[in-house]
């Protein structure tokens, strides 16, 4: 993806990208990184609201380290960080793995609701632009999508039926795991401080949008971009993170193609995308790496 995103540029365009990167105002990028770190802190703090109904009072620094490590691991293997996050809390706070994972799933459900609202807002305000961006990626025959969804649903139901009825030791153990997972997910309904949880969820997603917004001012050519362009870049960029581990290669390319819809030259779009991606990735590497080192040091008694 990195090679593909850069291979189509001529030597002259590569020189233009280098000039744009050299002249960028990196104070705005540093501010974006700081906002990203705050969102990680808020995510770690929010976690206590779903753990409390299970009877676990965990320490903030261990939750933060677990969250930072999960983001770092996701750069290598997508979604593997969520499992390591639950494992970390199990090791250092004695929270059962399946229950910790259940609380993470509960968080993701809340995050998904906010993200769907942002997508809905983008569709409401910029439908034509989004359709233009995604038209070439939508299958021409929607029957394939319907068939795959039905087949997946039937296979899932058959698998669940086997798990629920079988006395196989593996399935019995799996039922116990699912029960613990359900208990963790249920905390989203049983937690006492729901409004605090909602406030942190909104803050986290506001921070994600703000992280992108402030980098607009790092380049002269992008400073006049409006909220509509920002919203489309955010939605498209988030999708790109789902296609590769950590958005490597895909995020700058997606931002480049999206900004082209707003008459921003491809070289500037590529520069903007790489600066945004590099700043946030560097933050994840530094915070995740430090968390790996500090976690055992700050838990010597364990």
C-alpha positions in Angstrom: 0.0 0.0 0.0 2.9 2.4 0.7 4.5 1.6 -2.6 1.1 1.9 -4.4 0.3 5.3 -2.8 3.7 6.7 -4.0 4.4 4.9 -7.2 2.2 7.0 -9.4 4.0 10.3 -8.6 6.6 11.6 -10.9 10.0 12.8 -9.6 8.8 16.4 -9.9 5.7 15.5 -7.8 7.8 13.7 -5.2 9.9 16.9 -4.9 6.7 18.9 -4.4 5.7 16.5 -1.6 9.1 16.9 0.1 8.8 20.6 -0.1 5.3 20.5 1.4 6.5 18.3 4.2 9.5 20.6 4.8 7.3 23.7 5.0 4.5 22.2 7.1 3.9 23.7 10.6 4.5 20.8 12.8 3.3 22.6 16.0 -0.2 21.7 14.7 0.8 18.1 14.3 2.2 18.1 17.8 -1.2 19.5 19.1 -2.9 16.7 17.2 -0.7 14.1 18.9 -1.4 15.6 22.3 -5.2 15.4 21.6 -4.7 11.8 20.6 -2.9 11.0 23.9 -5.8 12.7 25.8 -8.3 10.4 23.9 -6.3 7.3 25.1 -6.4 8.6 28.7 -10.1 9.2 28.4 -10.6 5.7 27.0 -8.6 4.2 29.9 -10.6 6.3 32.5 -13.9 5.3 30.9 -13.1 1.6 31.3 -13.6 1.8 35.0 -17.3 2.4 34.5 -17.9 -0.9 32.8 -15.6 -2.8 35.2 -17.2 -1.4 38.4 -20.5 -3.4 38.1 -18.4 -6.6 38.0 -16.9 -5.7 41.4 -13.4 -4.8 40.2 -11.7 -1.6 41.2 -8.7 -1.3 38.9 -5.9 1.2 38.9 -5.9 3.9 36.3 -2.3 3.5 35.2 -2.7 -0.2 34.5 -5.8 0.5 32.4 -3.9 3.2 30.5 -1.0 0.9 29.9 -3.3 -1.8 28.7 -5.1 0.6 26.3 -1.8 2.0 24.9 -0.4 -1.5 24.4 -3.6 -2.5 22.5 -3.2 0.3 20.1 0.5 -0.6 19.5 -0.3 -4.2 18.9 -3.1 -3.3 16.5 -0.5 -1.7 14.2 0.9 -5.2 13.7 -2.3 -7.4 13.8 -5.7 -5.7 13.6 -8.0 -6.3 16.6 -5.3 -8.5 18.3 -4.8 -5.5 20.7 -8.2 -5.9 22.2 -7.4 -9.5 23.3 -4.0 -8.4 24.7 -5.8 -5.5 26.5 -8.0 -8.0 28.3 -5.1 -10.3 29.0 -3.1 -7.4 30.5 -5.9 -6.5 32.9 -6.3 -10.2 33.8 -2.6 -10.5 34.7 -2.2 -7.3 36.6 -5.6 -6.7 38.1 -7.0 -10.3 38.3 -10.0 -9.5 36.2 -11.1 -12.7 34.4 -10.2 -12.5 30.7 -13.7 -13.2 29.4 -15.2 -10.5 31.6 -12.6 -7.9 30.7 -13.1 -8.7 27.0 -16.9 -8.4 27.5 -16.4 -4.9 28.9 -14.3 -4.0 25.8 -17.0 -5.3 23.5 -19.5 -3.1 25.5 -17.3 -0.1 24.9 -17.1 -0.9 21.2 -20.8 -1.1 20.9 -21.1 2.4 22.4 -18.3 3.6 20.1 -20.1 2.1 17.1 -23.3 4.0 17.9 -21.4 7.3 17.9 -19.5 6.4 14.7 -22.8 5.5 12.9 -24.1 8.9 13.9 -21.1 10.6 12.4 -21.5 8.5 9.2 -25.2 9.5 9.2 -24.3 13.2 9.6 -21.8 12.9 6.8 -24.4 11.2 4.5 -26.9 13.8 5.4 -24.7 16.7 4.5 -22.4 15.2 1.8 -24.3 12.4 0.1 -23.2 13.3 -3.4 -19.6 13.5 -2.4 -19.6 10.2 -0.5 -21.3 8.4 -3.4 -18.7 9.8 -5.8 -16.0 8.6 -3.5 -17.4 5.1 -3.0 -19.3 4.4 -6.3 -16.4 2.5 -7.8 -16.1 0.3 -4.7 -19.7 -0.7 -4.4 -20.5 -4.1 -6.0 -22.7 -3.7 -9.1 -24.8 -6.7 -8.1 -26.2 -6.3 -4.5 -27.5 -9.9 -4.6 -24.0 -11.1 -3.7 -24.1 -9.1 -0.5 -27.5 -10.4 0.4 -26.4 -14.0 -0.3 -23.2 -13.7 1.8 -25.1 -12.1 4.7 -27.7 -14.9 4.6 -25.1 -17.7 4.4 -23.1 -16.1 7.2 -26.2 -15.8 9.4 -27.2 -19.5 8.8 -23.7 -20.8 9.6 -23.6 -18.7 12.8 -27.0 -20.0 13.9 -25.9 -23.6 13.3 -22.7 -23.1 15.2 -24.5 -21.5 18.1 -26.9 -24.4 18.2 -24.0 -26.9 18.4 -22.3 -24.9 21.1 -25.5 -24.7 23.3 -26.4 -28.4 23.0 -23.2 -30.3 22.8 -21.6 -31.9 25.9 -18.2 -31.9 24.3 -15.7 -30.6 26.9 -14.4 -27.9 24.4 -18.0 -26.6 23.9 -18.8 -26.7 27.6 -15.7 -24.6 28.2 -16.7 -22.3 25.4 -20.2 -21.9 26.9 -18.5 -20.7 30.1 -16.4 -18.2 28.2 -19.5 -16.9 26.4 -21.3 -16.5 29.7 -18.5 -14.4 31.1 -18.4 -12.4 27.9 -22.1 -11.7 28.2 -21.6 -10.7 31.8 -19.0 -8.1 30.7 -21.2 -6.8 27.8 -24.2 -6.4 30.2 -22.2 -3.8 32.2 -23.2 -1.2 29.7 -26.7 -1.5 31.1 -25.9 -2.1 34.8 -23.2 0.6 35.3 -24.2 3.4 37.8 -22.4 6.3 36.1 -23.9 6.1 32.7 -23.8 9.8 32.0 -20.0 9.9 32.8 -19.5 7.0 30.4 -21.5 8.8 27.7 -19.5 12.0 28.3 -16.2 10.2 27.9 -17.5 8.4 24.8 -18.4 11.7 23.2 -15.1 13.3 24.2 -13.2 10.4 22.7 -14.9 10.8 19.3 -14.7 14.6 19.5 -11.0 14.2 20.1 -10.6 12.0 17.0 -12.3 14.6 14.8 -10.3 17.4 16.4 -7.0 15.5 15.8 -7.7 15.7 12.1 -9.0 19.2 12.2 -6.0 20.9 13.7 -3.6 19.3 11.1 -5.5 21.3 8.4 -3.7 24.4 9.6 -0.3 22.7 9.1 -0.5 23.3 5.3 -1.3 26.6 3.6 -3.3 24.8 0.9 -5.7 23.0 3.4 -6.4 25.9 5.8 -9.6 26.9 4.0 -11.2 23.5 4.1 -14.6 23.5 5.6 -16.3 21.1 8.1 -17.9 19.2 5.2 -14.4 18.2 3.8 -13.2 17.4 7.3 -16.2 15.1 8.0 -15.7 13.2 4.7 -12.0 12.8 5.4 -12.7 11.5 8.9 -15.2 8.9 7.7 -13.1 7.8 4.8 -9.9 7.7 6.9 -11.5 5.6 9.5 -12.6 3.1 6.9 -9.0 2.9 5.7 -7.8 2.0 9.2 -10.1 -1.1 8.9 -8.6 -2.3 5.7 -4.9 -2.5 6.8 -3.1 -2.8 10.1 -3.0 0.8 11.5 -3.9 2.3 8.1 -0.4 1.9 6.9 -0.3 3.1 3.2 -4.1 3.1 3.0 -4.8 6.1 5.2 -2.6 8.6 3.3 -3.9 7.3 0.0 -7.5 7.6 1.2 -7.0 11.2 2.5 -5.2 12.1 -0.8 -8.1 10.8 -2.9 -10.7 12.4 -0.7 -9.1 15.9 -0.7 -8.9 15.7 -4.5 -12.7 16.0 -4.4 -12.2 19.5 -2.8 -9.6 20.6 -5.4 -6.6 20.0 -3.2 -3.7 18.8 -5.3 -2.7 15.1 -4.9 0.8 16.0 -3.7 -0.7 18.2 -0.9 -3.3 15.5 -0.1 -0.6 12.9 0.2 1.6 15.2 2.4 -1.4 15.9 4.6 -2.2 12.2 4.9 1.3 11.1 5.7 1.8 13.8 8.3 -1.5 12.9 10.0 -0.8 9.2 9.9 2.9 9.5 11.0 2.1 11.7 14.0 -0.6 9.4 15.4 1.4 6.2 14.6 4.5 7.6 16.3 2.3 8.5 19.4 1.0 4.9 19.5 4.5 3.4 19.2 6.0 5.7 21.9 3.1 5.3 24.4 2.7 1.6 23.7 6.4 0.9 24.0 6.7 2.9 27.2 3.7 1.0 28.6 5.3 -2.3 27.8 8.3 -1.2 29.9 6.5 0.6 32.7 3.7 -2.0 33.3 6.0 -4.6 35.1 8.0 -1.9 36.8 5.0 -0.3 38.4 3.6 -3.6 39.4 6.6 -5.1 41.1 4.6 -6.6 44.0 2.7 -8.7 41.4 
